[in-house]
């Protein structure tokens, strides 16, 4: 998947201090989970599309994939 496809399949919103509610679309259905991966959500929300050397995730695609895979794992999806 490329970044544009991931943007359509992954969304997140505030769920509490340090927690984000992540919703993914996988095989035509929506699944949700709660994540504490603020590094990924901060990287996605960053308006600077260049390389952010302060972030664990060097690209937005890496951050989206991390949230996508975390939510798949928490919902026992393969």
C-alpha positions in Angstrom: 0.0 0.0 0.0 1.2 3.5 -0.7 0.6 6.5 1.6 -2.5 7.7 -0.1 -4.2 4.3 0.3 -3.2 4.2 3.9 -4.7 7.6 4.5 -8.0 6.3 3.3 -7.8 3.1 5.4 -6.5 4.5 8.7 -7.9 7.3 10.9 -7.4 8.3 14.5 -8.9 10.6 17.0 -8.3 11.7 20.6 -9.5 9.1 23.1 -7.9 10.4 26.3 -4.6 11.6 27.7 -1.9 9.8 25.7 -4.4 7.6 23.9 -5.7 7.6 20.4 -8.7 5.8 19.0 -7.6 4.2 15.7 -10.1 3.0 13.1 -8.9 0.9 10.1 -10.7 -0.5 7.1 -9.6 -4.1 6.4 -11.2 -6.3 3.8 -14.2 -4.0 3.6 -15.0 -3.9 7.3 -14.0 -1.3 10.0 -12.1 -2.2 13.1 -11.1 0.0 16.0 -8.6 -0.1 18.8 -6.9 2.2 21.3 -3.3 3.1 20.8 -0.7 4.8 22.9 1.7 5.2 19.9 2.0 9.0 20.0 5.1 8.9 17.9 3.1 7.6 15.0 0.2 10.0 15.4 2.5 13.0 15.9 4.4 12.1 12.7 1.2 11.8 10.7 -0.1 15.1 12.1 3.1 16.9 11.3 2.7 19.3 8.4 6.4 19.0 7.4 6.5 16.4 4.7 10.3 16.3 4.8 12.3 14.0 6.9 11.8 14.7 10.6 15.0 13.5 12.3 13.5 13.9 15.7 10.8 11.3 15.1 11.1 7.5 15.3 9.2 7.3 12.0 11.1 8.8 9.1 8.0 8.8 6.8 4.3 9.1 7.2 3.9 5.8 5.5 5.9 4.1 8.3 3.7 5.7 10.9 0.4 4.7 9.1 1.7 1.1 8.7 2.5 1.0 12.4 -1.0 2.0 13.4 -2.6 -0.2 10.8 -0.6 -3.3 12.0 -1.2 -2.5 15.7 -4.9 -2.4 15.1 -4.9 -5.6 13.0 -3.0 -7.3 15.8 -5.3 -6.1 18.6 -8.3 -7.4 16.6 -6.7 -10.7 15.8 -6.7 -10.1 12.0 -4.3 -11.7 9.6 
